[in-house]
Amino acid sequence: MSLGRPERGDDVHEDAVERLRDAQDDQSRLRREAYMARGTVRQDATNDELSDAGDRLAAREAWLTWVERGF
């Protein structure tokens, strides 16, 4: 019996996995940028961008969890 939840390997699941990987890559890139910007005028901006990337990553992880587990 299907509860309308996407199955692993279908398009919705694959999209969720891809979006999570993209968010992880983005966070890694921004972490490097924030490190390089320490002590410069860009420090605050890169830290804000890194924080936002962490929020996006958490949202992607939550979505993938819902897709895989249904909650």
Secondary structure as GFF3:
##gff-version 3
##sequence-region A 1 71
A	DSSP	alpha_helix	11	36	.	.	.	ID=ss1
A	DSSP	alpha_helix	43	69	.	.	.	ID=ss2
###
